[in-house]
């Protein structure tokens, strides 16, 4: 049974290969006209580039169509009169119009133009009004139309248009059919070659665009990673002063403890001496670490700020044109120095963002210290009327949200930043006063 079905399947496949182009030629459609068609490279530097290229092509096609229409009509009238054929001028005029119309349609509707031309050429050829099988104007239009069909249509439709055209030529006049078929095959082959080159060029351009997008994404990821590393380095440099202060206090207290209580045993004196030596060694190592982390312009030597400078920070924001309302709940003096430093930097960065993106806005700053957690919130409204956002960053800011999140994550907390329904922006931070082990 399988051996009997194999020839049938092969015959069906063969018929499908033959019939598919023929059916596609009858019912298929071309690809839509590209929205942006640039001028050819050699003409882009001329004055013609001021006119859209599709408009110029449509005008040229219309001029050719007018020439074909009038020329064909004149030829048909003259030939029918000389050959003694009585044909109404209206019929000849309609035939000439249908032979010229495809040139006007070929840019926007190439397949429809080919079908109209096919019908007009077949009709006039079967009437034998001329001494030649086909009107010369229709043949000229056929070359342009078939080329456009091949450039704008799938391969099956191009093959179908060629098969139908050759079949029509042979039906009208077998003697000159072979020569006339050349006028069908050549423009189709040229158009198919141009279409292949365009597709190859478009594929290469798309690959280049994809590579450019991938490179841009990689550069963006690299910049983000670099910003995180720089911000961590900056945070580490700032926290050096905090840790160094604590280590200095340990060394001083260990050295002073034996003198406050004269009867301290020698063993405890020795232990305190070792504690002091260990603290001094730790300070030395801290300075070495700072040397590794310092920036090209040197490490910062100014005292690191804390929440005790909150009023100065708010005053500076008001001096920049913001209306700042502050609310403090709880004892900020109980906040550890490292947490206070991070909180100050987060507030500074949030206010700097408001200065840049919403100048003149009303800002609500709230700090709540309770149950071992410091809560910060900076909520601003939209920019004041007549104010424009600046592309410049106020002095002293870090790396925006990256720096805020890094500082909060270092303490085991978190930062959220999102727009508000009123058109402003809200930054909230949760900072534990004691990090989990």
Order of alpha helices (4+ residues) and beta strands (2+ residues): alpha-alpha-alpha-alpha-alpha-alpha-alpha-alpha-alpha-beta-alpha-beta-beta-alpha-beta-beta
